[in-house]
């Protein structure tokens, strides 16, 4: 059942701390991701709920993921060195994911980008196929700002709704302020939302404050990558996120986990 797989990703409180490690499928080698096996050991011991990763890591290091849920990235088609990325496409099937023991699959939804048509087609096809296997589908909804400025709450709300109307079970997307507008946008999104980490933040406190604000707005957790494995203390950052997301810790108390 799909619900059984979702229970692997979300705690009893209905929240989740996911660490995203799928970046090298597009960006190649990255500091902090040189040794995927060692990172899986660290994450498995930290108390996070799941890992979002690639076919390569899942097939080679799955045994080192412990009790963590597995989210498999199934789309792609180019690297950052390509002169033109072109259309994104599904590279792996739901059957591939099930064979690896994945608890969910994820693909992009790129609203306002040249890749929009192909990514929404991928999402719809993935949702259709997933129904036969009862595998949850996560849509990573990115959006090109409508006015050419920064991404607004209205932009994110638009992208989230497109994702769930195409059948996604979970949305992974950005957090934006003002908080009261973001809270309203989440109420209009009738599926759980996980906030992505985005670019590397200047301080751990800034990242945790943003997460705390998103949780207060109604987000059901986080799916953070470079702000975890790009930190000198990934285990400590994971403990901080678990304290914040699952235990209701303040930012100050969560920061103390860095020293633990």
C-alpha positions as CSV (number, residue, x, y, z in Angstrom):
1,X,0.0,0.0,0.0
2,X,1.1,3.5,-0.7
3,X,0.4,4.5,2.9
4,X,2.9,1.9,4.1
5,X,5.6,3.5,2.0
6,X,4.7,7.0,3.2
7,X,5.1,5.8,6.8
8,X,8.7,5.1,6.0
9,X,9.2,8.7,5.0
10,X,7.1,10.5,7.5
11,X,7.3,10.2,11.3
12,X,4.2,9.6,13.5
13,X,3.9,13.4,13.7
14,X,3.3,13.5,9.9
15,X,6.6,15.3,9.3
16,X,9.8,14.4,7.5
17,X,13.5,15.2,7.4
18,X,14.8,14.1,4.0
19,X,18.4,14.6,2.9
20,X,18.8,15.2,-0.9
21,X,21.9,13.6,-2.4
22,X,20.9,13.5,-6.1
23,X,22.9,16.6,-7.3
24,X,25.9,14.7,-8.9
25,X,23.6,13.2,-11.6
26,X,23.6,16.7,-13.1
27,X,26.6,18.4,-11.5
28,X,29.1,15.6,-11.2
29,X,31.6,15.5,-8.3
30,X,30.7,17.8,-5.4
31,X,32.5,18.5,-2.1
32,X,30.7,16.5,0.6
33,X,29.5,13.8,-1.8
34,X,32.9,12.2,-2.6
35,X,32.1,9.1,-0.5
36,X,28.4,8.2,-0.7
37,X,28.8,5.1,1.4
38,X,30.3,7.1,4.3
39,X,27.6,9.7,3.9
40,X,24.8,7.0,4.1
41,X,26.4,5.7,7.3
42,X,26.3,9.2,8.8
43,X,22.7,9.9,7.7
44,X,21.4,6.5,8.9
45,X,22.9,7.2,12.4
46,X,21.5,10.7,12.6
47,X,17.8,10.1,12.9
48,X,16.7,11.6,9.6
49,X,13.7,10.0,7.9
50,X,14.9,9.4,4.4
51,X,17.4,10.1,1.6
52,X,16.7,11.3,-1.9
53,X,19.3,9.9,-4.2
54,X,20.2,8.4,-7.6
55,X,20.1,5.0,-9.2
56,X,23.9,4.7,-8.8
57,X,23.9,5.4,-5.1
58,X,20.8,3.4,-4.3
59,X,22.0,0.3,-6.1
60,X,25.5,0.4,-4.7
61,X,25.0,1.7,-1.1
62,X,21.4,0.7,-0.3
63,X,22.5,-1.7,2.4
64,X,24.1,1.2,4.3
65,X,20.9,3.2,4.4
66,X,19.6,1.5,7.5
67,X,16.0,2.3,8.4
68,X,15.9,5.4,6.2
69,X,13.2,5.7,3.5
70,X,14.5,5.8,0.0
71,X,13.3,8.4,-2.6
72,X,14.7,7.6,-6.1
73,X,15.3,10.4,-8.7
74,X,14.0,9.0,-11.9
75,X,14.3,11.9,-14.4
76,X,17.2,13.6,-16.1
77,X,18.8,13.5,-19.5
78,X,21.8,16.0,-19.4
79,X,24.6,17.2,-17.3
80,X,25.5,20.8,-16.5
81,X,28.2,20.7,-19.2
82,X,25.6,20.2,-22.0
83,X,25.4,23.1,-24.3
84,X,21.7,22.7,-24.3
85,X,19.9,20.6,-21.7
86,X,16.9,20.1,-23.9
87,X,13.9,18.2,-22.6
88,X,14.1,16.2,-19.4
89,X,12.9,12.7,-19.6
90,X,12.2,9.7,-17.4
91,X,15.3,7.6,-17.2
92,X,14.1,4.9,-14.8
93,X,10.8,3.2,-14.3
94,X,8.6,2.6,-11.3
95,X,9.6,-1.1,-11.6
96,X,13.2,-0.1,-11.3
97,X,12.4,1.9,-8.2
98,X,10.5,-1.0,-6.6
99,X,13.3,-3.4,-7.4
100,X,15.6,-1.2,-5.4
101,X,13.2,-1.0,-2.5
102,X,12.3,2.7,-3.0
103,X,9.5,4.2,-0.9
104,X,8.9,7.0,-3.4
105,X,10.0,8.4,-6.7
106,X,10.7,12.0,-7.6
107,X,10.8,14.1,-10.8
108,X,10.9,17.7,-11.7
109,X,8.1,20.1,-12.6
110,X,9.7,23.2,-14.1
111,X,7.1,25.9,-14.4
112,X,7.9,28.8,-16.8
113,X,11.1,27.1,-18.0
114,X,11.7,25.7,-21.5
115,X,11.5,22.3,-19.9
116,X,8.0,22.8,-18.6
117,X,6.1,20.7,-21.2
118,X,8.5,17.7,-20.9
119,X,8.6,17.8,-17.1
120,X,4.8,17.9,-16.7
121,X,4.4,15.1,-19.2
122,X,7.0,13.1,-17.2
123,X,5.1,13.8,-14.0
124,X,1.7,12.7,-15.5
125,X,3.2,9.5,-16.9
126,X,4.9,8.7,-13.6
127,X,1.7,9.2,-11.7
128,X,-0.1,7.0,-14.1
129,X,2.5,4.2,-13.8
130,X,2.8,4.6,-10.0
131,X,-0.9,3.6,-9.5
132,X,-0.1,0.0,-10.5
133,X,2.7,-0.2,-7.9
134,X,1.3,2.0,-5.1
135,X,4.5,4.1,-5.1
136,X,4.2,7.7,-4.0
137,X,5.3,10.4,-6.5
138,X,7.0,13.5,-5.4
139,X,7.0,16.5,-7.7
140,X,9.9,19.0,-7.3
141,X,8.2,22.1,-8.5
142,X,10.5,24.9,-9.5
143,X,9.2,28.1,-11.0
144,X,10.5,30.9,-13.2
145,X,9.3,34.2,-11.6
146,X,6.4,35.7,-13.5
147,X,7.8,39.3,-13.3
148,X,11.5,38.5,-13.8
149,X,12.3,39.4,-10.2
150,X,12.7,37.0,-7.3
151,X,10.4,34.0,-6.8
152,X,7.2,35.1,-5.0
153,X,4.8,33.2,-2.9
154,X,2.3,33.6,-5.7
155,X,4.8,31.9,-8.1
156,X,5.3,29.0,-5.7
157,X,1.5,28.7,-5.1
158,X,1.0,28.4,-8.8
159,X,3.6,25.7,-9.3
160,X,2.5,23.7,-6.3
161,X,-1.1,23.6,-7.5
162,X,0.0,22.5,-11.0
163,X,2.0,19.7,-9.4
164,X,-0.9,18.3,-7.3
165,X,-3.4,18.6,-10.1
166,X,-1.1,16.4,-12.1
167,X,-1.4,13.8,-9.4
168,X,1.7,14.3,-7.2
169,X,1.4,12.8,-3.7
170,X,4.0,15.2,-2.2
171,X,5.4,18.5,-3.3
172,X,9.0,19.6,-2.9
173,X,9.4,23.3,-3.4
174,X,10.9,26.6,-2.1
175,X,10.0,28.6,0.9
176,X,9.3,32.3,0.4
177,X,8.1,35.2,2.5
178,X,5.9,36.9,3.7
179,X,5.0,34.0,6.0
180,X,1.3,34.7,6.2
181,X,1.0,34.5,2.4
182,X,3.0,31.3,2.3
183,X,0.7,29.8,4.9
184,X,-2.3,30.6,2.8
185,X,-0.6,29.0,-0.2
186,X,0.0,25.8,1.7
187,X,-3.6,25.7,2.7
188,X,-4.5,25.7,-1.0
189,X,-2.1,22.8,-1.6
190,X,-4.0,19.7,-0.5
191,X,-0.9,17.5,-0.4
192,X,2.1,17.6,2.0
193,X,4.8,20.1,1.1
194,X,8.5,19.5,1.9
195,X,10.7,22.7,1.7
196,X,13.9,22.4,-0.3
197,X,17.1,23.8,1.0
198,X,18.3,25.7,-2.1
199,X,21.6,27.4,-2.2
200,X,24.2,27.1,0.6
201,X,23.2,29.5,3.4
202,X,25.7,31.7,5.1
203,X,25.0,30.3,8.6
204,X,23.4,27.3,10.2
205,X,21.1,29.6,12.1
206,X,19.8,31.3,9.0
207,X,18.9,27.9,7.5
208,X,17.2,26.7,10.6
209,X,15.3,29.9,11.0
210,X,13.9,29.5,7.5
211,X,12.9,25.9,8.2
212,X,11.2,26.9,11.5
213,X,9.2,29.6,9.7
214,X,8.2,27.2,7.0
215,X,7.0,24.6,9.6
216,X,5.0,27.3,11.3
217,X,3.3,28.1,8.0
218,X,2.3,24.4,7.6
219,X,5.1,22.7,5.7
220,X,5.4,19.0,6.6
221,X,9.2,18.9,6.7
222,X,12.3,19.5,4.6
223,X,14.3,18.0,1.8
224,X,17.7,19.6,2.1
225,X,20.9,18.7,0.4
226,X,24.0,21.0,0.2
227,X,23.2,22.7,3.5
228,X,23.6,19.2,5.1
229,X,26.4,17.4,3.2
230,X,28.1,20.7,2.3
231,X,28.4,21.5,6.0
232,X,31.6,20.5,7.9
233,X,29.3,18.7,10.4
234,X,26.6,16.9,8.5
235,X,25.7,14.7,11.4
236,X,25.2,17.7,13.7
237,X,23.0,19.5,11.1
238,X,20.9,16.4,10.7
239,X,20.4,16.3,14.5
240,X,19.5,20.0,14.5
241,X,16.9,19.4,11.7
242,X,15.4,16.4,13.5
243,X,15.1,18.4,16.7
244,X,13.4,21.3,14.9
245,X,11.1,19.2,12.7
246,X,10.1,16.4,15.0
247,X,10.7,17.6,18.5
248,X,9.5,21.2,18.3
249,X,12.9,22.6,19.4
250,X,13.6,26.3,19.1
251,X,16.3,27.4,16.7
252,X,18.6,28.1,19.6
253,X,18.1,24.6,21.1
254,X,18.4,23.0,17.6
255,X,21.8,24.7,17.1
256,X,23.1,23.1,20.3
257,X,22.8,19.7,18.5
258,X,25.7,20.8,16.3
259,X,28.0,20.4,19.3
260,X,26.5,17.1,20.3
